[in-house]
Amino acid sequence: MLVSALGPTSRLAVALRGSEHDGWGLAEHLLASLVDATQATTHAVIQVNSRKRVRPPAPLPRPGARPTRRVVRVADLPGARPVFT
């Protein structure tokens, strides 16, 4: 009875789930989503008002989520210039 009344961020719940979700409850996930949305909005405003392409922000890392691999194109490298002009 007592175990079911404990919250998802309690020490027992964290111990049962494993360490990859250590300390992340619903509020923390929602706050991370809010930070990502704010960064995306800021990026959109900067991109609209910029002549150059602005790199999008990386999402806040979540526990248990694997980092995504970034694809790098030759045109994105510093000092890249067109071969045919």
N, C-alpha and C positions, 0 to 999 in steps of 0.2 A: 504494500500500500504506500509506504513512504517513498519507495523508489519511483513509482509512477508519478508522484507529486513533484519530484525534483525537475528543475528546468533543464533545457538542452545544454546550457553552459555550465551546469554543475560539474564538480570534479568527478563524480561517479559516471555521469553520462559521457563526459570526455574520455574517461578511462575505458568505458565499454565500446565506444565508437572507434577509438584509436587516436593516434597523435596527429594525423593529417588534418583533423578538424579542430585542433586544440584551440579553445577559446572563441570560436566563431559561431555565434548564434544568428538568429534572424535579423536582429538589429545591426549587427556588423556587416552582414551581407547586403542589407538594404542601404547602409551608409556607403559601402564600396560602390554599389550601383549608382548612388547619387553623385559620388565623386566622378565616376566614369561619364555620366550624363553631363555634368558640368564641364568636364574637360572636352567632351565632344562638341558642346555648344560653343565653347571658347575657340576651339579649333575652327569651327565653321565660320565664325565671325572674323577671325584672323585671315582665313583663306579667302573669303569674299573680298576683303580689303587689301589683299596682297597681290602683287603681280607674279611672284614666284610661287611654286608649289611648296606648301608647308607640310612637313611630316606629321601625320596624325599621332596623337598621344597613345602611349601604351596603356592598356587597361590595368587597373590595380590587381596585383596577383591575389588569387583566391586559394585557400587551402585545398589541396587535392587536385587542383587544375594543373595540367601540364602547360609549360610555356610554349607559345606558338613560335614557329621558326619564321624569321623575317626573310622575305625574298628580296634580293638585291639585284637591281638591273644595272647594266653598264651605264645607262643614261643618268642614273641617280648618283654615281660616284663623283666625288669632287674633281674638277678639272676635265670632266668628260665633254667632248665636243663632237659635233656631227662629222661623220667621215665624208659624206657627199654634201657639198654645198652648192 
